[in-house]
């Protein structure tokens, strides 16, 4: 499952996790919420305007690409049409 999802990823910015979740859903796989250990980095910088606009653009691209991923997955029989329908497609 991870290979099917991550080989389709194109985003390497702030929205990478949005893309992963969108692909998982479009391919009909389940999603589980699990706890993680978080460490804040003082060296990390977020520029709200620039990074926010970039993330909006990435999310729009993710949404458009997710539709074609769904059709391609069904065409190559990676997932069945019933799995796509169950995932909201």
Backbone torsions as a table, in degrees:
resi	resn	phi	psi	omega
1	UNK	NA	-43.9	-178.7
2	UNK	-59.8	-41.6	178.9
3	UNK	-62.8	-44.5	179.9
4	UNK	-59.7	-34.9	-178.8
5	UNK	-81.8	-56.3	-171.4
6	UNK	-69.8	-25.6	176.7
7	UNK	-70.0	-16.7	178.7
8	UNK	-93.4	-10.4	-177.3
9	UNK	-68.2	138.7	178.3
10	UNK	-124.5	-18.1	-175.6
11	UNK	-89.1	132.5	175.4
12	UNK	-123.0	15.4	179.4
13	UNK	-100.5	-154.0	-177.2
14	UNK	-61.6	-24.0	-175.3
15	UNK	-94.2	13.8	-177.5
16	UNK	-59.8	-37.6	-179.2
17	UNK	-69.8	-32.1	175.9
18	UNK	-63.9	-42.6	179.0
19	UNK	-63.7	-44.2	179.7
20	UNK	-59.5	-47.7	-179.7
21	UNK	-64.2	-38.8	178.1
22	UNK	-64.0	-43.1	179.4
23	UNK	-66.2	-42.4	178.4
24	UNK	-57.7	-46.4	-179.6
25	UNK	-64.4	-47.1	-177.8
26	UNK	-64.9	-29.5	179.1
27	UNK	-85.8	-3.0	173.9
28	UNK	85.7	13.3	178.4
29	UNK	-85.3	161.6	178.0
30	UNK	-84.8	159.6	178.9
31	UNK	-125.4	132.0	177.6
32	UNK	-121.5	143.3	176.9
33	UNK	-94.6	126.0	-179.4
34	UNK	-131.7	149.2	179.2
35	UNK	-72.8	150.5	176.3
36	UNK	-133.2	156.3	174.1
37	UNK	-87.8	129.4	-177.2
38	UNK	-112.4	133.5	173.3
39	UNK	-126.2	121.9	178.6
40	UNK	-79.5	140.9	178.9
41	UNK	-112.6	124.4	178.3
42	UNK	-66.9	-21.1	-179.5
43	UNK	-82.0	-13.5	-179.1
44	UNK	-75.6	135.8	-179.4
45	UNK	-130.0	133.6	174.8
46	UNK	-121.1	126.9	176.0
47	UNK	-101.4	105.7	-170.6
48	UNK	-52.1	-46.5	-176.5
49	UNK	-71.4	-55.8	-176.7
50	UNK	-63.7	-49.9	-177.9
51	UNK	-69.4	-34.4	177.4
52	UNK	-63.9	-44.9	178.2
53	UNK	-64.2	-40.7	178.5
54	UNK	-62.1	-41.7	-179.3
55	UNK	-66.1	-39.8	177.1
56	UNK	-60.4	-44.9	177.9
57	UNK	-61.6	-41.5	178.8
58	UNK	-63.6	-41.2	-179.4
59	UNK	-65.9	-39.2	176.7
60	UNK	-62.3	-44.3	178.7
61	UNK	-64.4	-39.5	178.9
62	UNK	-61.0	-45.7	-178.5
63	UNK	-61.5	-44.1	179.4
64	UNK	-64.6	-44.0	-178.2
65	UNK	-70.3	-31.9	-178.6
66	UNK	-61.4	-34.7	178.3
67	UNK	-64.6	-42.6	179.2
68	UNK	-71.3	-32.2	177.0
69	UNK	-62.5	-42.1	179.9
70	UNK	-60.3	-47.8	-179.6
71	UNK	-64.0	-41.2	-179.9
72	UNK	-66.5	-38.4	-179.8
73	UNK	-64.7	-39.1	177.7
74	UNK	-69.0	-42.4	-178.5
75	UNK	-62.6	-35.7	-179.6
76	UNK	-93.6	5.7	177.3
77	UNK	62.8	25.7	173.6
78	UNK	-70.0	-33.4	174.0
79	UNK	-137.5	155.1	178.1
80	UNK	-89.8	160.1	178.6
81	UNK	-56.2	-36.3	179.8
82	UNK	-65.2	-33.4	177.4
83	UNK	-69.4	-37.1	178.2
84	UNK	-67.9	-43.0	178.4
85	UNK	-61.1	-41.7	179.7
86	UNK	-65.4	-25.7	-179.2
87	UNK	-89.4	7.6	176.5
88	UNK	92.7	21.3	-174.6
89	UNK	-109.0	NA	NA
